[in-house]
């Protein structure tokens, strides 16, 4: 769990293209991310 605010999310794995997202979490809400990594 994280508090409200803006967050930068970087997901990396060897052999896959990186994922870079900026998300905004509002107080009392949930954010769901569904990402599929693609091979390089």
C-alpha distance matrix in Angstrom:
0.0 3.8 6.9 9.8 12.0 13.5 12.4 14.8 14.1 17.0 17.5 20.8 22.9 26.5 28.8 26.4 26.1 23.0 20.4 19.5 17.3 16.4 13.7 13.4 10.4 12.2 11.5 11.0 10.8 9.2 10.2 11.8 13.6 16.7 18.6 21.8 23.0 26.7 29.2 31.0
3.8 0.0 3.8 6.7 8.6 10.2 9.4 12.4 12.5 15.8 17.1 20.5 23.1 26.7 29.1 26.5 25.7 22.3 19.7 18.1 15.7 14.1 11.6 10.9 8.2 10.1 9.8 10.5 10.5 9.7 10.2 12.6 14.0 17.5 19.1 22.5 23.4 27.0 29.5 30.9
6.9 3.8 0.0 3.8 6.5 9.3 9.9 13.5 14.5 18.1 19.9 23.4 26.2 29.8 32.1 29.4 28.3 24.8 22.0 19.8 17.2 14.8 12.1 10.2 7.3 8.1 7.1 8.9 9.8 10.3 11.5 14.5 16.3 20.0 21.7 25.2 26.3 29.7 32.3 33.6
9.8 6.7 3.8 0.0 3.8 7.2 9.1 12.9 14.6 18.3 20.5 24.2 27.2 30.8 32.8 29.8 28.2 24.8 21.7 19.2 16.1 13.3 10.3 7.6 4.9 4.9 5.0 8.0 8.5 9.8 10.6 14.2 16.0 19.7 21.5 25.2 26.4 29.6 32.5 33.6
12.0 8.6 6.5 3.8 0.0 3.8 6.6 10.3 12.7 16.3 19.1 22.6 25.9 29.4 31.2 28.3 26.3 22.8 19.8 16.9 13.9 10.6 8.4 5.7 5.2 6.5 8.1 11.4 11.1 11.9 11.6 14.9 15.9 19.6 20.8 24.4 25.3 28.2 31.0 31.8
13.5 10.2 9.3 7.2 3.8 0.0 3.8 7.0 9.9 13.4 16.4 19.8 23.4 26.7 28.3 25.3 23.1 19.6 16.6 13.4 10.5 7.1 5.7 4.4 6.3 8.7 11.3 14.2 13.0 13.0 11.5 14.3 14.4 17.9 18.5 22.0 22.6 25.3 28.1 28.6
12.4 9.4 9.9 9.1 6.6 3.8 0.0 3.8 6.3 9.8 12.9 16.2 19.7 23.1 24.9 22.0 20.0 16.4 13.7 10.7 8.3 5.7 5.3 6.3 7.8 11.2 13.5 15.8 14.3 13.3 11.3 13.3 12.7 16.0 16.2 19.4 19.6 22.5 25.0 25.5
14.8 12.4 13.5 12.9 10.3 7.0 3.8 0.0 3.8 6.6 10.0 13.1 16.8 19.9 21.6 18.8 16.7 13.0 10.5 7.3 5.9 4.6 6.4 9.0 11.1 14.6 17.1 19.2 17.4 15.8 13.1 14.3 12.6 15.4 14.6 17.4 17.1 19.6 21.9 22.1
14.1 12.5 14.5 14.6 12.7 9.9 6.3 3.8 0.0 3.8 6.6 10.0 13.5 16.9 18.6 15.7 14.0 10.4 7.9 5.8 5.1 6.1 7.5 10.7 12.2 16.0 18.4 19.8 17.6 15.3 12.3 12.5 10.3 12.6 11.5 14.2 13.8 16.6 18.8 19.5
17.0 15.8 18.1 18.3 16.3 13.4 9.8 6.6 3.8 0.0 3.8 6.6 10.3 13.4 15.1 12.5 10.9 7.1 5.7 4.6 6.5 8.8 10.9 14.4 16.0 19.8 22.2 23.5 21.2 18.7 15.6 15.1 12.2 13.5 11.5 13.2 11.8 14.2 16.0 16.3
17.5 17.1 19.9 20.5 19.1 16.4 12.9 10.0 6.6 3.8 0.0 3.8 7.0 10.5 12.3 9.7 9.0 5.8 5.1 6.6 8.7 11.7 13.2 16.8 18.0 21.8 24.1 24.8 22.3 19.3 16.2 14.8 11.6 12.0 9.6 10.6 8.8 11.6 13.2 14.0
20.8 20.5 23.4 24.2 22.6 19.8 16.2 13.1 10.0 6.6 3.8 0.0 3.8 6.9 9.0 7.1 7.2 4.8 6.6 8.9 11.8 14.9 16.9 20.4 21.8 25.5 27.8 28.6 26.1 23.0 19.9 18.3 15.0 14.8 11.8 11.6 8.8 10.7 11.1 11.5
22.9 23.1 26.2 27.2 25.9 23.4 19.7 16.8 13.5 10.3 7.0 3.8 0.0 3.8 6.3 5.6 7.6 7.1 9.5 12.4 15.2 18.5 20.2 23.7 24.8 28.6 30.7 31.1 28.6 25.3 22.3 20.2 16.9 16.0 13.0 11.8 8.6 10.0 9.5 10.3
26.5 26.7 29.8 30.8 29.4 26.7 23.1 19.9 16.9 13.4 10.5 6.9 3.8 0.0 3.8 5.6 8.3 9.0 12.2 15.1 18.3 21.6 23.6 27.2 28.5 32.2 34.4 34.9 32.4 29.1 26.0 23.9 20.5 19.3 16.1 14.3 10.7 11.0 9.1 9.1
28.8 29.1 32.1 32.8 31.2 28.3 24.9 21.6 18.6 15.1 12.3 9.0 6.3 3.8 0.0 3.8 7.0 9.3 12.5 15.8 19.1 22.6 24.7 28.4 29.9 33.7 36.1 36.5 33.7 30.3 27.1 24.7 21.1 19.4 15.9 13.4 9.7 8.7 5.9 5.7
26.4 26.5 29.4 29.8 28.3 25.3 22.0 18.8 15.7 12.5 9.7 7.1 5.6 5.6 3.8 0.0 3.8 6.3 9.1 12.6 15.7 19.3 21.4 25.1 26.7 30.4 33.0 33.4 30.5 27.2 23.8 21.4 17.7 16.0 12.4 10.1 6.3 5.5 4.2 5.0
26.1 25.7 28.3 28.2 26.3 23.1 20.0 16.7 14.0 10.9 9.0 7.2 7.6 8.3 7.0 3.8 0.0 3.8 6.6 9.8 13.1 16.7 19.1 22.9 25.0 28.6 31.4 32.2 29.2 26.2 22.6 20.5 16.8 15.4 11.7 10.1 6.6 5.7 6.0 5.5
23.0 22.3 24.8 24.8 22.8 19.6 16.4 13.0 10.4 7.1 5.8 4.8 7.1 9.0 9.3 6.3 3.8 0.0 3.8 6.6 10.0 13.5 16.0 19.8 21.8 25.5 28.3 29.3 26.5 23.6 20.0 18.4 14.8 14.3 10.8 10.5 7.5 8.4 9.5 9.2
20.4 19.7 22.0 21.7 19.8 16.6 13.7 10.5 7.9 5.7 5.1 6.6 9.5 12.2 12.5 9.1 6.6 3.8 0.0 3.8 6.6 10.3 12.5 16.3 18.4 22.0 24.9 25.9 22.9 20.1 16.5 15.0 11.4 11.3 8.2 9.0 7.4 9.2 11.5 12.0
19.5 18.1 19.8 19.2 16.9 13.4 10.7 7.3 5.8 4.6 6.6 8.9 12.4 15.1 15.8 12.6 9.8 6.6 3.8 0.0 3.8 7.0 9.9 13.6 16.1 19.7 22.7 24.1 21.4 19.1 15.5 15.0 11.8 12.8 10.4 12.2 11.1 12.9 15.2 15.2
17.3 15.7 17.2 16.1 13.9 10.5 8.3 5.9 5.1 6.5 8.7 11.8 15.2 18.3 19.1 15.7 13.1 10.0 6.6 3.8 0.0 3.8 6.3 10.0 12.6 16.1 19.3 20.7 17.9 15.8 12.3 12.2 9.5 11.4 10.1 12.8 12.9 15.1 17.9 18.4
16.4 14.1 14.8 13.3 10.6 7.1 5.7 4.6 6.1 8.8 11.7 14.9 18.5 21.6 22.6 19.3 16.7 13.5 10.3 7.0 3.8 0.0 3.8 7.0 10.1 13.3 16.6 18.6 16.1 14.7 11.6 12.7 11.0 13.7 13.2 16.3 16.6 18.9 21.7 22.1
13.7 11.6 12.1 10.3 8.4 5.7 5.3 6.4 7.5 10.9 13.2 16.9 20.2 23.6 24.7 21.4 19.1 16.0 12.5 9.9 6.3 3.8 0.0 3.8 6.5 9.8 13.1 14.9 12.3 11.0 8.2 10.0 9.3 12.6 13.2 16.8 17.8 20.5 23.6 24.4
13.4 10.9 10.2 7.6 5.7 4.4 6.3 9.0 10.7 14.4 16.8 20.4 23.7 27.2 28.4 25.1 22.9 19.8 16.3 13.6 10.0 7.0 3.8 0.0 3.8 6.4 9.9 12.1 10.1 9.9 8.2 11.1 11.7 15.2 16.4 20.1 21.4 24.2 27.3 28.2
10.4 8.2 7.3 4.9 5.2 6.3 7.8 11.1 12.2 16.0 18.0 21.8 24.8 28.5 29.9 26.7 25.0 21.8 18.4 16.1 12.6 10.1 6.5 3.8 0.0 3.8 6.7 8.6 6.8 7.1 6.6 10.2 11.8 15.6 17.4 21.2 22.7 25.8 29.0 30.2
12.2 10.1 8.1 4.9 6.5 8.7 11.2 14.6 16.0 19.8 21.8 25.5 28.6 32.2 33.7 30.4 28.6 25.5 22.0 19.7 16.1 13.3 9.8 6.4 3.8 0.0 3.8 6.3 5.6 7.8 8.7 12.5 14.8 18.4 20.6 24.4 26.2 29.3 32.5 33.8
11.5 9.8 7.1 5.0 8.1 11.3 13.5 17.1 18.4 22.2 24.1 27.8 30.7 34.4 36.1 33.0 31.4 28.3 24.9 22.7 19.3 16.6 13.1 9.9 6.7 3.8 0.0 3.8 5.6 8.6 10.8 14.5 17.2 20.8 23.2 27.0 28.8 32.1 35.2 36.7
11.0 10.5 8.9 8.0 11.4 14.2 15.8 19.2 19.8 23.5 24.8 28.6 31.1 34.9 36.5 33.4 32.2 29.3 25.9 24.1 20.7 18.6 14.9 12.1 8.6 6.3 3.8 0.0 3.8 7.0 10.3 13.6 16.8 20.2 23.0 26.7 28.9 32.3 35.5 37.3
10.8 10.5 9.8 8.5 11.1 13.0 14.3 17.4 17.6 21.2 22.3 26.1 28.6 32.4 33.7 30.5 29.2 26.5 22.9 21.4 17.9 16.1 12.3 10.1 6.8 5.6 5.6 3.8 0.0 3.8 6.8 10.1 13.4 16.6 19.6 23.3 25.6 28.9 32.3 34.1
9.2 9.7 10.3 9.8 11.9 13.0 13.3 15.8 15.3 18.7 19.3 23.0 25.3 29.1 30.3 27.2 26.2 23.6 20.1 19.1 15.8 14.7 11.0 9.9 7.1 7.8 8.6 7.0 3.8 0.0 3.8 6.6 10.0 13.2 16.2 19.8 22.2 25.6 28.9 31.0
10.2 10.2 11.5 10.6 11.6 11.5 11.3 13.1 12.3 15.6 16.2 19.9 22.3 26.0 27.1 23.8 22.6 20.0 16.5 15.5 12.3 11.6 8.2 8.2 6.6 8.7 10.8 10.3 6.8 3.8 0.0 3.8 6.6 10.0 12.8 16.5 18.8 22.1 25.4 27.4
11.8 12.6 14.5 14.2 14.9 14.3 13.3 14.3 12.5 15.1 14.8 18.3 20.2 23.9 24.7 21.4 20.5 18.4 15.0 15.0 12.2 12.7 10.0 11.1 10.2 12.5 14.5 13.6 10.1 6.6 3.8 0.0 3.8 6.6 9.8 13.3 16.0 19.3 22.7 25.0
13.6 14.0 16.3 16.0 15.9 14.4 12.7 12.6 10.3 12.2 11.6 15.0 16.9 20.5 21.1 17.7 16.8 14.8 11.4 11.8 9.5 11.0 9.3 11.7 11.8 14.8 17.2 16.8 13.4 10.0 6.6 3.8 0.0 3.8 6.2 9.9 12.4 15.7 19.0 21.2
16.7 17.5 20.0 19.7 19.6 17.9 16.0 15.4 12.6 13.5 12.0 14.8 16.0 19.3 19.4 16.0 15.4 14.3 11.3 12.8 11.4 13.7 12.6 15.2 15.6 18.4 20.8 20.2 16.6 13.2 10.0 6.6 3.8 0.0 3.8 6.9 10.0 13.2 16.6 19.2
18.6 19.1 21.7 21.5 20.8 18.5 16.2 14.6 11.5 11.5 9.6 11.8 13.0 16.1 15.9 12.4 11.7 10.8 8.2 10.4 10.1 13.2 13.2 16.4 17.4 20.6 23.2 23.0 19.6 16.2 12.8 9.8 6.2 3.8 0.0 3.8 6.4 9.5 13.0 15.5
21.8 22.5 25.2 25.2 24.4 22.0 19.4 17.4 14.2 13.2 10.6 11.6 11.8 14.3 13.4 10.1 10.1 10.5 9.0 12.2 12.8 16.3 16.8 20.1 21.2 24.4 27.0 26.7 23.3 19.8 16.5 13.3 9.9 6.9 3.8 0.0 3.8 6.5 9.8 12.8
23.0 23.4 26.3 26.4 25.3 22.6 19.6 17.1 13.8 11.8 8.8 8.8 8.6 10.7 9.7 6.3 6.6 7.5 7.4 11.1 12.9 16.6 17.8 21.4 22.7 26.2 28.8 28.9 25.6 22.2 18.8 16.0 12.4 10.0 6.4 3.8 0.0 3.8 6.7 9.4
26.7 27.0 29.7 29.6 28.2 25.3 22.5 19.6 16.6 14.2 11.6 10.7 10.0 11.0 8.7 5.5 5.7 8.4 9.2 12.9 15.1 18.9 20.5 24.2 25.8 29.3 32.1 32.3 28.9 25.6 22.1 19.3 15.7 13.2 9.5 6.5 3.8 0.0 3.8 6.5
29.2 29.5 32.3 32.5 31.0 28.1 25.0 21.9 18.8 16.0 13.2 11.1 9.5 9.1 5.9 4.2 6.0 9.5 11.5 15.2 17.9 21.7 23.6 27.3 29.0 32.5 35.2 35.5 32.3 28.9 25.4 22.7 19.0 16.6 13.0 9.8 6.7 3.8 0.0 3.8
31.0 30.9 33.6 33.6 31.8 28.6 25.5 22.1 19.5 16.3 14.0 11.5 10.3 9.1 5.7 5.0 5.5 9.2 12.0 15.2 18.4 22.1 24.4 28.2 30.2 33.8 36.7 37.3 34.1 31.0 27.4 25.0 21.2 19.2 15.5 12.8 9.4 6.5 3.8 0.0
